[in-house]
Amino acid sequence: MIDELFAQLRYRFGALWRKPRIDLPLFGALLALMAVGLITLYSAGDLDRGIVASQAMRFALGLTLMFVIARVPPQALRNWTPWLYAGSVAVLLVVAVLGEGRGAHRWLDLGFVRFQPSEMLKLTMPMMVAWYLHGRPLPPNWSTLFAVGLLIAVPAGLVAKQPDLGTALLIAASGAFGVFLAGLAWWRIGVLVGTAAAVVPVAWHFLHDYQRNRVLTLLDPEADPLGNGWHIIQSKIAVGSGGMWGRGWHQGTQSRLEFLPEHTTDFIFSVFAEEWGLVGVLLLLALYVFIIARCLWIAAEARDTYSRLLAGAISMSLFVYVVVNGGMITGVLPVVGVPLPLISYGGTSAVSLLAGFGVLMSIHAHRRTPAG
Amino acid sequence: MRSAFKPIKENRHEYALFRRRALAGFLIIVVCLAALATRFHYLQVVRHDVFSARSDANRILTRPLAPARGLIYDRNGVLLAENVAAFRLEVTPEQAGKLDDLFARLGRIVPISEDDIARFNVLRKGKRSYQGVPLRLKLSEEEIARFSINRWAFPGVDVVPYLTRSYPLGAEFAHTVGYVGRIDNDDLARLDKDAYAGTTHVGKTGIERFYEERLHGEPGYEKIEVNADHRPIGEPLARVAPKPGENLHLTIDSDLQQVAEAAFGGRAGAAVAIDPRNGEILAMVGVPSYDPNLFVNGISKADYAALLETPHKPLLNRLLRGTYTPGSTMKPFVALAGLELGLRKPGDTVLSTGEFFIPGQSRAYRDDVRGGFGRVDLQQAIARSVNTYFYSLALDMGIDRFSAALGKFGFGKPTGIDLVGEGSGVLPSREWKRTRYKQPWFPGETVIAGIGQGYWVVTPLQLASALATLANRGVPTVPHLLRAVQTGIERPVELIGKAPPQASIIEKPANWEAVQQGMVGVVAAGTARGLGNDFPYVIAGKTGTAERYSRNDETWTSISASPIERHQVLFECFTPADDPRIAVVVALEAGRSGASDAAPIARKILDAWLPGDLERQASRPAVAGVAGGEP
């Protein structure tokens, strides 16, 4: 029995080695992105090798997870989806009751590892929406839309309550992309957007003071340059002083002298922009466009609706990260805690992102397999 | 669209729909990222200059470097004000923990006063928590040693060297050199903020104040890179060294100054020795005085209270603001005015009967001697200080001509010496009285003005300046203290350019001779006879004994038991009489007479001055020669 299990494991992992089932262009682009991330992190962390090593460890963990997931057929993923979704919502509930974090209930400490359960939803949310829509006639009608809305609203609401509005919006967006790709009629989209616009003033009322300040600060950062405006102002200075060609690696004074807060995590893009200039920024954005395009191509190649919607939602979420983070550091979007994918320092985000790419690899690898 | 009628899924249709949506999604993505790229272009290219400048403004701090203050020397190179290295205790609040507790523990090792703590709290305000704040200044060797042994117990407390202004001769020059003090709000309002950015002290009084611009120098700066906490990182990026202030060489001879001060023996008063040929002040003392070193880093409350309680107001600068009634010291000036106006000839005599009356009035104006001096000419009138001669002369002159003539000697206005806060004194005049009291002038007031009484008020410096003009045969000079400056330690000492010579205010030299002879008579056979004994030069002088209080005043009767308290006594003299090279004025606030109390002080000053003068005369080849003469 035990022997059999080990034999099975040996076979599985052996296969992982012999037949990795990965998409080489995507994998190469991801490696390039991670390399840029580590180089930038080494500079932003003021040549602290510990921080780079720990990020590299997380990449290794994430890549392993990616390889493992890549071997799991989408069929199996689809079968597990409701359980994974229910599990992550349950963990979210546990965190809401027991969690700890910087004044916010975000973290779950399992003794050997601390992680943000909301990160799991970045993956399980689009899986759940894809799973649900897979079984419904498409394009979605109002009742389908209502059910999906409920699936999105419950976990997003819990995360927003933590309070982590940025992640909540990202989670909601990843679900919404599923609906969009499922072909929700444009006029229905129009109705939804119109309703949302009408709801904004009401929602404003329910925001925390610090969240309102972030929005107000965006409109006029100089009103409180040493307080709420500090992040935006210093980030814009960092980006702007980079110029066309940048100041050179580890020559960015804004981060080295600690004017730029959070310069290894949420604001690492500012460090990159300061040191590599507009040219570096455009190349990095091009790299992201390539990855997103490749992911969307994988989605379009997929056999069944579940795989298509899931792959498409994951790739479009990636775009949201980039735009929200880029908009934040250039002062056009409010300061929300959204990391730059695979560049920002932070474990859970890197691992969950790579797990997402694992799903894409799996879909790509199994595109010829007939859907069940 | 009617999904209710199409419950069966159409994979092919869904696939096509997905492809269209994926393409639409990708277009949205590209548009958004293009917009983001535009934003980056705007910040990094269009507004690059602005943000680049702001980035530098963030990290580059220009730190001013204070220049070293110029030194002050006397005319022989004796140091009067210097910058000395001292040690102080500095506390870095960030590392020091609870301050109250720290002060208590530290106090057991190095004495710390309430004043120290008060100053610490003031200085701390403008600083960041990682910057050291001075707590105790001027640590002694022993205190440094004691602290060093216990240093381990006091993290965040350090012994730090610093430069502080010091006045080695202390009280002797408090009224002339003055002192510097910490820059306060009043100073900030008048000083150039850029020039004083790194400077902590500024001249408050005396030479230190008047020549602040020369002494201060030009600040330098260094550009340092700082982090977000304003903590300096690494070596300075650029440095421009400060330019030290000019060293000043004064006209004062500190030996003479010392002798003059000692001669007072603690009695309140003032003395000025001046070179009448050029207005150089050779000595200038006001007694009592105070130690200017106390004020440099803020005087303690106890010390200040002690100064306020010291008798005779040591903080008062008697030289510049003392109010003395000149009395008979005014007589040579009045005599000269009479001769110049043609009202008297040197040989004209006046009968002194002991009492003088204005025609038609019954009030008697007295002589010093009951029964009078008999018939006296100008020379005798000065030598024996005969009031009647001057009563009648003043009356003949009238107040308007009187004040015009004496005004030429500078009475009633500041002399223009290079010190701040000089008083004007009072030159009696019709106009002055009208402004001051809104009353007309009475002839009786002219009479007493003739002997330097009544409304007359002079400062010792004014009298010295007038005497110098007289001694210099009527050629006025502005009294001054600055003789030469040195713009750097290796640069030569350069003499200050002299004001162009002015015309004499005396029209007939013969008139001067007559007055001078009268003043020679004072020392030879008059009120101050014997003063010139054993002095190689002929001394010309005049005593003054002014009543401090009106005889009708209650104070007069209350203190009449002590005649010393009744009078302000003065003495003025210059020598050699024919070629005056020094003029001295001594004023004592209390004394029996000018001759007995003030004149000996003047003689001591002359004795101290003589050896140097003999040397200078000997080394000068073809001069008029020493005007020898037995007294």
Interface residues (C-beta under 8 A of the other chain):
Chain A: P137 L138 P139 P140 N141 T144 F177 F180 L181 A182 G183 A185 Q234 K236 I237 A238 V239 G240 S241 G242 G243 M244 T253 Q254 L257 E258 F259 A273 G277 L278 V281 L282 L285 Y288 V289 I292 A293 L296 A299 A300 D304 T305 R308 L309 G312 M316 F319 V322 V323 G326 G327 T330 V332
Chain B: M1 S3 A4 K6 P7 I8 K9 N11 H13 E14 Y15 L17 F18 R19 R20 R21 A22 G25 F26 I29 V30 C32 L33 L36 A37 R39 F40 H41 L43 Q44 V45 R47 H48 V50 F51 S52 R54 S55 N58 R59 E225 V226 N227 A228 D229 I233
